[in-house]
Each structure stands twice: as C-alpha cells, then as structure tokens.
Amino acid sequence: MSTNIPSFNHLKVSVPKEFVYHVELNRSDKLNAINKAMFMEITSCFDALGQSEDCRVIVLSGSGKIFCAGIDLIDFSQKSLPSIAQVEDPARKAKLLSELIKLYQESMSSLEICNKPVLAAIHGACIGAGVDLVTSADIRHCTKDAYFSVKEADVGLAADIGSLQRLPKVLGSDSLARELCFTCRKFPAQEALNSGLVSKVYEDKEKMIDGVISMAEEISKKSPVAIQTTKASLVYSRDHSVQEGLNHIALLNQLMLQSEDLVTAATGQMMKDKNVIFSKL
C-alpha cells in the first residue's frame, strides 16, 4: 500500500484500501466551514491525487458532526474583505473580487477536473459551498439524516462557485433546481435520493463510509485506463451534443484501445479470472 500521502492543515488524507484515497474535510471545530486556506488545499489535494499513480479512486467525506457548513464567512469578512474595502476604485475592487471568486471556483472544479472518480459521502448538513463541492463529485451517497441547502440567497449572495451551473444538470429538473436556489430550503435525504442528487442513502455515517469505500475499492480494481477515460467522456458529453461526445470518445479511444489493459481484461475474462490485476497508470 502506498505511503505517499499528501499532508494538509484542513484536510485529512488516508489510504483505507490499495489505490483508494480518503479525503476528509477536517475543520470539525468550525463545522467544516471552508476558509480561504481550505479552498486552496482542496485544489492542491485533488491536483496531487489526480497525478498520483497510486491513487485510482477518491472518497470525500467530512469529519465531525456535519459534512460542511458552507463558506467560513467570518474568515472571509476578516481576511479577504478588509483588503478589498481599502481599494476605492470600483474597477480595481472588481479585479480583486474576480481573482478571489475564480480561486474559489477552481477549488470546487478541481474534483471534476481530477481524472480519478470522486465519491462524496455526506452526513448531516451540506450547506452552500458544501453543495458546490459535492455537485462537482462523480457519485454522491448520504446518510438518512443528511440535508442539502443552497443557502447563498439567504445571506445576500448569488451562488458563484458551481451550484447554479451544476445542480440543474445533476437533478435533471430546472424547476426543482430553481426552487432550491430561490428558497434556500432544506432538501432532505429522501428527496435528494428521489431527485437523483444522491444515489444511495445509509442508516448512519459508519455504514455509509464502509459502503462508499467498498464501492471505491471495486472501482479501483478495474482498468485505470478505462475508468479515467470514462470519466473524461462523461464530463465532456454532459456539456456537449451527442455527436460532439461521440467524436470526443472516438478521439480518446484511438489511443486507449491500444492499451495493454484491453488485452489484460479480455484474457482475464477468457480464463474466468475474477482477480485481474492492472498495472499502475
């Protein structure tokens, strides 16, 4: 098992199974509210794991009582706003705000950009930036006590780091997405399951983590070439026409079908070997 585990102040990274990395939001004393340093660490973490040949699947969860309370507004008001407030010119203020917003956007998008599947395991509250984060993941499971809330409008903001762009596509219902974003209401686990925001609900956090890690382990045993190419095609196809998606996967598979993984998998099936081992990518 790999010992090459990145170290962060606000994230806890472990390797519960070979090729499976578990990333925990680790500000439980602040209900995992995301401050600027944590935004930057999320980007660094998923960039690093995306490049690591020892990582094939990532599980994301939150430590403590809840998954995520959203953006740390106290940190934002004390550390980011004062320097912006000192600038009087609107154009220059706008430039500083734009840089900050893009930094936060890149952090949330890092899960989607990462070429490894990201499985989000959500318990308790998932609020504001927490929704931005999990809608960028590939698979979402939650506990029965979990709820989601696009909270930004309640604090005088329009969500600007992913929820307004990804949530309608994840739900497949523009009406429901708008309802959630306009009302900021709680969206409980069962409704999230029925709408497709999550694909499984567990009795408690312990069972959820075990279940999600088990699924991650199953995925990790498949061809890393096949899994990473599949994610790339799914993400691309979501935002393009069917024909553009077909052209994209044809281009990718011109290369990927030449991989040794195809021969390894085919040989394993002919030999009825359920324990085919694929080399690192």
C-alpha positions in Angstrom: 0.0 0.0 0.0 1.3 3.5 -0.9 2.8 5.7 1.8 2.8 8.7 -0.4 0.0 10.6 1.4 -0.2 14.4 1.0 -0.4 16.4 4.2 -2.6 19.4 4.8 -3.8 21.6 7.7 -7.5 21.4 6.9 -7.8 18.1 5.1 -7.1 14.6 6.4 -5.9 12.2 3.7 -5.6 8.4 4.3 -5.5 5.2 2.2 -8.0 2.7 3.5 -7.6 0.3 0.6 -5.0 -0.1 -2.1 -5.4 2.6 -4.7 -8.3 4.2 -2.7 -7.6 7.6 -1.1 -10.0 9.0 1.5 -10.0 12.8 1.8 -11.8 14.3 4.9 -12.8 17.9 5.4 -11.0 18.4 8.7 -12.3 21.6 10.4 -14.8 19.9 12.6 -14.5 22.6 15.3 -15.8 25.0 12.6 -18.3 22.5 11.2 -16.0 22.1 8.2 -16.8 25.6 7.0 -14.4 26.3 4.1 -12.0 29.2 4.6 -9.6 30.6 2.0 -6.7 28.3 3.1 -9.0 25.2 2.8 -10.2 26.2 -0.6 -6.5 26.3 -1.7 -5.8 23.0 0.0 -8.7 21.3 -1.8 -7.3 22.4 -5.2 -3.8 21.2 -4.2 -5.1 17.9 -2.9 -7.1 16.9 -5.9 -4.4 18.1 -8.3 -1.9 15.9 -6.5 -4.2 12.8 -6.3 -5.1 13.3 -10.0 -1.4 12.9 -10.8 -0.6 10.1 -8.5 -0.3 6.6 -10.0 -1.0 5.2 -6.5 -4.5 6.8 -6.5 -7.3 5.4 -8.6 -10.4 6.4 -6.7 -11.1 9.2 -4.1 -13.6 9.2 -1.3 -14.6 12.6 0.1 -16.3 13.0 3.5 -16.4 15.4 6.4 -15.2 14.9 9.9 -17.3 15.7 13.0 -21.0 16.4 13.3 -21.8 17.5 9.7 -20.3 17.4 6.2 -20.0 21.1 5.6 -21.5 24.3 6.9 -20.5 26.3 3.7 -18.1 29.2 3.3 -16.5 30.4 6.5 -18.0 33.9 6.4 -16.0 35.1 9.5 -12.7 34.2 7.8 -14.0 35.8 4.6 -15.0 39.1 6.3 -11.9 39.3 8.4 -9.2 38.2 6.0 -10.4 38.9 2.5 -12.9 41.8 2.6 -10.7 44.3 4.6 -8.0 44.4 1.8 -10.7 44.8 -0.8 -12.5 47.5 1.2 -9.3 49.6 1.3 -9.5 50.0 -2.5 -11.8 52.8 -3.6 -11.9 52.4 -7.4 -14.7 50.1 -8.5 -12.8 48.6 -11.4 -9.9 47.7 -9.1 -12.2 46.3 -6.4 -13.9 44.2 -9.1 -10.5 42.9 -10.2 -9.7 41.7 -6.6 -13.1 40.2 -6.2 -12.8 38.4 -9.6 -9.5 36.9 -8.6 -11.0 35.6 -5.3 -14.1 34.2 -6.9 -12.0 32.4 -9.6 -9.8 30.9 -6.9 -12.9 29.5 -5.1 -14.3 28.3 -8.4 -11.1 26.5 -9.3 -11.2 24.8 -5.9 -14.7 23.3 -6.4 -13.9 22.4 -10.0 -10.8 20.5 -9.0 -12.9 17.5 -8.2 -14.4 17.5 -11.7 -11.1 18.2 -13.4 -9.4 15.4 -11.4 -9.2 12.4 -13.7 -10.0 10.0 -10.9 -13.6 9.2 -9.8 -14.6 11.2 -6.7 -17.2 9.6 -4.4 -18.8 12.0 -2.0 -20.1 10.6 1.4 -22.3 13.2 3.0 -23.7 13.2 6.6 -25.7 15.9 8.4 -25.8 19.3 6.8 -24.4 20.1 3.4 -24.8 23.8 3.0 -23.7 26.5 0.5 -20.2 25.7 -0.6 -20.8 22.1 0.5 -23.3 21.8 -2.3 -20.8 23.4 -4.7 -18.3 20.8 -3.6 -20.5 17.6 -3.9 -22.1 18.5 -7.2 -18.6 18.5 -8.6 -18.1 14.9 -7.5 -18.9 11.9 -9.6 -21.1 9.9 -7.2 -22.9 11.1 -4.1 -24.2 9.0 -1.2 -25.6 10.3 2.1 -27.0 9.3 5.5 -30.7 9.4 6.2 -30.2 12.5 8.4 -28.4 14.5 5.7 -29.9 17.5 4.1 -28.7 20.0 1.4 -29.3 23.7 1.2 -28.2 26.3 -1.5 -28.0 29.0 1.2 -26.4 31.9 -0.6 -29.5 33.9 -1.3 -30.3 34.0 2.4 -27.0 35.8 3.0 -27.5 38.3 0.2 -25.4 36.5 -2.5 -25.9 34.7 -5.8 -24.1 31.4 -5.6 -21.0 31.8 -7.8 -18.7 28.8 -7.4 -20.7 26.0 -9.1 -24.1 25.2 -7.7 -26.1 27.3 -10.2 -24.2 25.6 -13.0 -24.1 22.0 -11.9 -27.1 21.4 -9.7 -29.7 21.7 -12.6 -27.7 19.2 -14.6 -27.3 16.8 -11.7 -31.0 17.0 -10.8 -32.3 16.9 -14.4 -35.0 19.3 -13.3 -34.6 23.0 -14.0 -37.7 23.8 -12.0 -36.5 22.0 -8.8 -33.1 23.5 -9.1 -34.5 27.0 -9.3 -36.8 26.3 -6.4 -33.9 25.2 -4.2 -31.8 28.2 -5.2 -34.5 30.7 -4.7 -36.0 29.4 -1.4 -32.8 28.2 0.2 -34.9 25.5 1.8 -33.6 22.2 3.3 -33.5 19.4 0.8 -33.7 16.2 2.9 -32.0 12.9 2.1 -35.1 11.0 0.8 -36.0 13.8 -1.5 -32.4 14.0 -2.7 -32.5 10.3 -3.4 -35.8 10.6 -5.3 -34.5 13.5 -7.4 -31.1 11.9 -8.2 -28.9 14.2 -6.3 -27.7 11.2 -4.4 -27.8 7.5 -5.5 -27.9 5.8 -2.1 -29.0 6.6 1.5 -27.5 4.9 4.5 -28.7 4.4 8.1 -25.7 6.1 9.6 -22.2 7.6 8.9 -20.2 4.5 9.8 -22.2 2.3 7.4 -22.0 4.9 4.7 -18.2 5.3 4.9 -17.9 1.5 4.8 -20.2 1.2 1.8 -18.6 4.0 -0.1 -15.1 2.7 0.5 -16.3 -0.7 -0.6 -17.6 0.8 -3.9 -14.4 2.7 -4.3 -12.4 -0.5 -3.9 -14.5 -2.2 -6.5 -13.8 0.6 -9.0 -10.1 0.7 -8.1 -9.7 -2.9 -9.3 -10.9 -2.1 -12.8 -8.7 -0.8 -15.6 -7.4 2.7 -14.7 -7.3 3.5 -18.4 -10.9 2.5 -18.8 -12.2 4.4 -15.7 -10.3 7.6 -16.3 -11.3 7.7 -20.0 -14.9 7.0 -19.0 -14.9 10.0 -16.6 -13.3 12.2 -19.2 -16.1 11.3 -21.7 -18.9 11.7 -19.2 -17.8 15.1 -18.1 -17.3 16.3 -21.7 -20.5 14.8 -23.0 -22.6 16.5 -20.3 -21.7 19.9 -21.7 -21.8 19.0 -25.5 -24.1 17.5 -28.1 -24.3 13.7 -28.5 -22.3 13.9 -31.8 -19.6 16.0 -30.1 -19.4 13.5 -27.3 -19.1 10.6 -29.8 -16.3 12.5 -31.6 -14.6 13.1 -28.3 -14.6 9.4 -27.2 -13.6 8.3 -30.7 -10.6 10.5 -30.4 -9.7 9.2 -26.9 -10.2 5.6 -27.8 -7.9 5.9 -30.9 -5.2 5.8 -28.2 -6.8 4.0 -25.3 -7.9 0.9 -27.3 -4.1 0.3 -27.9 -3.6 0.0 -24.1 -2.4 -3.3 -22.5 -5.4 -3.1 -20.2 -7.8 -4.2 -23.0 -5.7 -7.4 -23.6 -5.4 -8.0 -19.8 -9.1 -7.7 -19.3 -10.0 -9.9 -22.3 -7.5 -12.5 -21.2 -8.9 -12.5 -17.6 -12.5 -13.0 -18.9 -11.4 -15.9 -21.1 -9.6 -17.5 -18.2 -12.6 -16.7 -15.9 -10.2 -14.9 -13.6 -12.0 -12.5 -11.3 -8.8 -11.1 -9.8 -7.2 -9.5 -12.8 -4.5 -7.0 -11.8 -3.9 -3.9 -13.9 -0.6 -2.1 -13.8 -0.3 1.4 -12.5 -1.1 4.2 -14.8 
